[in-house]
Amino acid sequence: MSEQDGGQTGDPTGVASENGTARKSGRSAPRAATPDTIGAELKQAREAAGLSLQDVADRTKVRPGILTLIEADDHAGLPALTYSIGFVKAYARTVGLDPLAAGERYRAESQKGDPVPTMVDMQPLDARRMPSSGLVAGVSAVLVLALGLFWAWGAGWFASPPPPAPMVAEAPTTPEAAPDADFDDAGTESAAAADPAAPVTLKANTEVWLRVTDKDSGETFFMGTMAPAQVLQLPPGKPWVLRTGRAGALDVKVGDRAIPALGGPAETVRALSLAPTDLLAMPAAAPAGLPPVRSIDRPTDSLGAPSPSSPAVPPAA
């Protein structure tokens, strides 16, 4: 009677008597039930640890939205299985659970499977990316055409043709032509008297491409583009020949004697002999812009020679 009174007076709440009764009966206090899913278990462990979702996000470096989906067991909204298991393990490690057991439980509960590698098309990519034969043929044709046009331009095909030479009236045949013929013969003899062993020089009066080769051996002495005012002197003693697409762009000399133009500004010459004797024998071009040749009638004697007593008639103004 006194024990009950003392128990009641010593423990007004009756907790000690209940614990004593529980210990006497052998029963323990009830424990919290284990959650059915890994998401609920992680949430329960987080709340028991006194952590918020933001605290877990700061420690695991996982976005709070991902942690919310894990706690809600929303596996469809989570990324691939491999990444989701990594997030679950980091979450479990932060709240004090076994990360390996949490990862295996999530794998068992998840509807997602491991990624299955897909079959890769083994056809060579290079074969599929190769251009069509028509495209290749078209590009090749354009390149060939461009090269041909460039070569034709360098050869002077597109240069404007030289103006036509003015017409020169022929002088009528008269007996006094004999002295002119003597003068022409003297001029021809003076041209032939030039030194055929003198060196031959080529000077470009504009940019021009040319090639100088040995006619007998095929040896190339020069091949390329000469700049304006550039001078090329040929070694004597070999049969040099010239090829160029702009013959009129070269000023040629044999020694100090100037040779007439080899052709027009856009005229092409091939295998033109540059031997001094051949160059000296070239006819001089008719000068442009001179008035027509006029003949003067003078009296002659019975032998056809001009009379020395007859005065010369001046030409008409």
C-alpha positions as CSV (number, residue, x, y, z in Angstrom):
1,M,0.0,0.0,0.0
2,S,2.8,2.3,0.9
3,E,4.7,1.3,-2.3
4,Q,1.8,2.2,-4.5
5,D,1.4,5.4,-2.6
6,G,5.1,6.1,-2.8
7,G,5.0,5.2,-6.5
8,Q,2.2,7.6,-7.0
9,T,3.8,10.4,-4.9
10,G,7.3,9.7,-6.2
11,D,6.4,9.7,-9.9
12,P,3.3,11.8,-10.5
13,T,3.4,11.2,-14.3
14,G,3.5,7.5,-13.9
15,V,6.2,7.0,-16.5
16,A,8.5,5.1,-14.2
17,S,5.8,2.7,-13.3
18,E,5.0,2.1,-16.9
19,N,8.7,1.5,-17.7
20,G,8.9,-0.8,-14.8
21,T,5.9,-2.6,-15.9
22,A,7.3,-2.9,-19.4
23,R,10.6,-4.2,-18.1
24,K,8.7,-6.7,-16.0
25,S,6.6,-7.9,-18.9
26,G,9.7,-8.1,-21.2
27,R,8.2,-5.8,-24.0
28,S,10.2,-3.0,-25.7
29,A,9.1,0.4,-27.1
30,P,7.7,0.2,-30.7
31,R,10.2,1.1,-33.5
32,A,9.4,3.1,-36.7
33,A,8.5,0.9,-39.6
34,T,11.0,0.7,-42.6
35,P,9.7,2.7,-45.6
36,D,8.6,0.7,-48.6
37,T,10.7,2.6,-51.2
38,I,14.2,3.9,-51.3
39,G,12.9,7.4,-51.9
40,A,10.8,7.4,-48.7
41,E,13.7,5.9,-46.7
42,L,16.1,8.7,-47.9
43,K,13.5,11.3,-47.0
44,Q,13.0,9.8,-43.5
45,A,16.8,9.7,-42.9
46,R,17.1,13.3,-44.1
47,E,14.4,14.5,-41.7
48,A,15.9,12.4,-38.9
49,A,19.2,14.1,-39.5
50,G,17.6,17.5,-39.4
51,L,18.6,18.4,-43.0
52,S,16.7,20.3,-45.7
53,L,16.7,19.5,-49.4
54,Q,18.9,22.5,-49.9
55,D,21.4,21.3,-47.3
56,V,21.6,17.9,-49.1
57,A,21.9,19.7,-52.5
58,D,24.8,21.8,-51.2
59,R,26.7,18.7,-50.0
60,T,26.1,16.4,-52.9
61,K,26.1,19.1,-55.7
62,V,22.9,17.6,-57.0
63,R,20.1,19.9,-57.9
64,P,17.1,20.1,-55.4
65,G,14.7,19.1,-58.2
66,I,16.6,15.8,-58.7
67,L,16.5,15.1,-55.0
68,T,12.7,15.8,-54.9
69,L,12.1,13.3,-57.7
70,I,14.2,10.7,-55.8
71,E,12.2,11.2,-52.7
72,A,8.9,11.0,-54.7
73,D,10.1,7.8,-56.4
74,D,9.4,9.5,-59.8
75,H,11.8,7.4,-61.7
76,A,10.4,8.5,-65.1
77,G,11.5,12.1,-64.5
78,L,15.0,11.1,-63.5
79,P,17.9,10.8,-65.9
80,A,19.4,7.5,-67.1
81,L,19.8,4.7,-64.7
82,T,23.6,5.0,-64.3
83,Y,23.3,8.7,-63.4
84,S,20.3,8.2,-61.1
85,I,22.2,5.5,-59.1
86,G,25.1,7.9,-58.6
87,F,22.7,10.5,-57.2
88,V,21.0,8.0,-54.9
89,K,24.4,6.9,-53.5
90,A,25.5,10.5,-52.9
91,Y,22.2,11.2,-51.1
92,A,22.5,8.1,-49.0
93,R,26.0,8.9,-48.0
94,T,25.0,12.4,-46.9
95,V,22.1,11.2,-44.6
96,G,24.1,8.3,-43.1
97,L,22.8,5.3,-45.1
98,D,24.8,2.6,-46.9
99,P,25.3,4.0,-50.4
100,L,25.9,0.6,-52.0
101,A,22.7,-0.9,-50.5
102,A,20.7,2.3,-51.5
103,G,22.0,2.0,-55.0
104,E,21.1,-1.7,-55.4
105,R,17.6,-1.0,-53.9
106,Y,17.0,1.8,-56.4
107,R,18.2,-0.4,-59.2
108,A,15.7,-3.1,-58.1
109,E,12.8,-0.6,-57.8
110,S,13.5,1.3,-61.0
111,Q,11.7,0.6,-64.2
112,K,14.7,1.7,-66.2
113,G,17.3,-0.7,-67.4
114,D,20.9,-0.4,-68.3
115,P,21.5,1.4,-71.6
116,V,21.7,-1.1,-74.5
117,P,24.2,-0.2,-77.2
118,T,22.5,0.2,-80.6
119,M,23.9,-1.3,-83.8
120,V,26.0,1.1,-85.7
121,D,25.9,1.3,-89.4
122,M,29.2,-0.1,-90.5
123,Q,29.0,1.4,-94.0
124,P,32.1,3.6,-94.5
125,L,31.2,7.3,-94.0
126,D,33.7,8.3,-96.7
127,A,31.9,6.4,-99.4
128,R,28.6,8.1,-98.5
129,R,30.2,11.6,-98.4
130,M,32.0,11.3,-101.7
131,P,30.7,13.8,-104.3
132,S,28.9,12.4,-107.3
133,S,30.7,11.7,-110.6
134,G,28.8,14.5,-112.3
135,L,30.0,17.0,-109.8
136,V,33.6,15.8,-110.1
137,A,33.4,16.0,-113.9
138,G,31.9,19.5,-113.8
139,V,34.5,20.9,-111.5
140,S,37.3,19.3,-113.6
141,A,35.9,20.9,-116.7
142,V,35.7,24.3,-115.1
143,L,39.3,24.0,-113.9
144,V,40.5,22.9,-117.4
145,L,38.7,25.8,-119.0
146,A,40.1,28.3,-116.5
147,L,43.7,27.0,-117.1
148,G,43.1,27.3,-120.9
149,L,41.9,30.9,-120.6
150,F,44.8,31.8,-118.4
151,W,47.3,30.3,-120.9
152,A,45.6,32.1,-123.8
153,W,45.7,35.4,-121.9
154,G,49.4,34.9,-121.2
155,A,50.0,34.1,-124.9
156,G,48.4,37.4,-125.9
157,W,45.3,36.0,-127.6
158,F,43.0,38.5,-126.0
159,A,45.2,41.6,-126.8
160,S,43.7,44.1,-129.2
161,P,45.0,43.6,-132.8
162,P,47.4,46.3,-134.2
163,P,45.9,48.9,-136.4
164,P,46.2,48.2,-140.1
165,A,49.1,49.7,-141.9
166,P,48.1,52.6,-144.2
167,M,48.0,51.9,-147.9
168,V,51.0,53.2,-149.8
169,A,50.6,54.0,-153.5
170,E,53.1,52.2,-155.7
171,A,55.4,54.5,-157.8
172,P,55.0,54.0,-161.5
173,T,57.8,52.3,-163.3
174,T,60.0,54.9,-165.0
175,P,63.5,54.9,-166.4
176,E,64.8,57.0,-163.5
177,A,64.2,54.1,-161.1
178,A,67.7,52.9,-161.9
179,P,69.4,55.2,-159.4
180,D,66.8,54.2,-156.7
181,A,67.7,50.5,-157.4
182,D,71.3,51.4,-156.9
183,F,70.5,53.0,-153.6
184,D,68.5,49.9,-152.5
185,D,71.4,47.7,-153.5
186,A,73.7,49.8,-151.5
187,G,71.4,49.6,-148.5
188,T,71.2,45.8,-148.9
189,E,74.9,45.6,-149.1
190,S,75.2,47.7,-145.9
191,A,72.8,45.4,-144.1
192,A,74.7,42.4,-145.2
193,A,77.9,44.1,-144.1
194,A,76.7,44.0,-140.5
195,D,78.7,41.6,-138.3
196,P,76.9,38.2,-138.3
197,A,78.9,37.2,-135.2
198,A,77.6,40.1,-133.1
199,P,75.6,39.1,-130.0
200,V,71.8,39.0,-130.2
201,T,69.9,40.8,-127.4
202,L,66.2,40.7,-126.6
203,K,64.6,43.6,-124.7
204,A,61.0,43.5,-123.5
205,N,59.0,46.6,-124.0
206,T,56.2,45.2,-122.0
207,E,55.6,42.1,-119.9
208,V,56.0,39.0,-122.1
209,W,56.4,35.3,-121.8
210,L,58.9,33.6,-124.1
211,R,61.1,30.5,-124.4
212,V,64.5,30.3,-126.2
213,T,65.8,26.9,-127.0
214,D,68.6,25.3,-129.0
215,K,67.1,24.1,-132.3
216,D,69.5,21.1,-132.6
217,S,69.8,19.8,-129.0
218,G,66.5,21.1,-127.6
219,E,68.4,22.8,-124.7
220,T,66.3,25.5,-123.1
221,F,68.3,28.7,-122.5
222,F,65.5,30.8,-121.0
223,M,61.8,30.1,-120.3
224,G,59.7,32.5,-118.3
225,T,58.2,36.0,-118.2
226,M,60.3,39.1,-118.9
227,A,59.5,42.3,-117.2
228,P,59.4,45.6,-119.1
229,A,63.0,46.9,-119.9
230,Q,64.5,43.5,-119.0
231,V,67.3,42.5,-121.4
232,L,68.3,39.0,-122.4
233,Q,71.6,38.4,-124.3
234,L,72.0,35.1,-126.2
235,P,75.3,33.2,-126.2
236,P,76.7,33.2,-129.7
237,G,77.4,30.1,-131.7
238,K,74.1,28.2,-131.2
239,P,71.0,28.0,-133.4
240,W,68.6,29.6,-130.9
241,V,64.9,29.7,-131.8
242,L,62.1,31.7,-130.2
243,R,58.6,30.9,-129.1
244,T,56.3,33.6,-127.7
245,G,52.7,34.7,-127.9
246,R,53.5,38.4,-128.1
247,A,56.2,38.8,-130.8
248,G,55.8,42.6,-131.0
249,A,56.6,43.0,-127.3
250,L,60.3,42.3,-128.0
251,D,63.0,44.7,-129.3
252,V,65.7,42.7,-131.0
253,K,69.3,43.9,-131.8
254,V,72.2,42.3,-133.5
255,G,75.1,44.1,-132.0
256,D,74.1,47.7,-132.2
257,R,71.8,47.2,-135.2
258,A,68.1,47.2,-134.4
259,I,66.0,44.6,-136.1
260,P,62.4,45.2,-137.2
261,A,59.6,44.0,-135.1
262,L,59.2,40.2,-135.1
263,G,55.4,40.5,-135.3
264,G,52.4,42.2,-134.0
265,P,51.7,42.8,-130.3
266,A,49.5,39.7,-130.0
267,E,51.2,37.6,-132.8
268,T,52.4,34.1,-131.9
269,V,55.7,32.8,-133.3
270,R,57.1,29.3,-133.0
271,A,60.6,28.2,-133.8
272,L,61.6,31.6,-135.1
273,S,65.3,31.6,-135.8
274,L,67.4,34.0,-133.8
275,A,70.6,33.5,-135.8
276,P,72.2,36.9,-136.6
277,T,72.2,36.3,-140.3
278,D,68.5,35.4,-140.3
279,L,67.6,38.4,-138.2
280,L,69.6,40.8,-140.5
281,A,67.9,39.4,-143.5
282,M,64.4,40.2,-142.2
283,P,62.6,42.9,-144.2
284,A,62.0,46.2,-142.6
285,A,58.3,47.0,-141.8
286,A,56.7,49.7,-143.8
287,P,56.6,53.0,-141.7
288,A,53.2,54.1,-140.8
289,G,51.9,57.6,-141.4
290,L,54.2,58.6,-144.3
291,P,52.7,60.2,-147.5
292,P,52.5,58.1,-150.6
293,V,55.7,57.8,-152.7
294,R,55.6,60.1,-155.7
295,S,57.8,59.8,-158.8
296,I,59.5,62.7,-160.7
297,D,59.7,62.6,-164.4
298,R,63.1,63.7,-165.7
299,P,64.3,63.8,-169.3
300,T,66.7,61.0,-170.3
301,D,69.2,60.6,-173.1
302,S,69.0,57.9,-175.8
303,L,70.6,55.3,-173.5
304,G,67.9,55.9,-170.7
305,A,70.2,57.7,-168.3
306,P,69.1,61.0,-166.8
307,S,70.3,64.1,-168.6
308,P,72.8,66.0,-166.4
309,S,71.7,69.3,-167.9
310,S,68.0,69.0,-167.0
311,P,67.2,70.6,-163.7
312,A,65.4,68.7,-161.0
313,V,61.7,69.4,-160.7
314,P,60.7,70.1,-157.1
315,P,57.8,68.1,-155.8
316,A,54.4,69.7,-155.7
317,A,53.6,71.3,-152.4
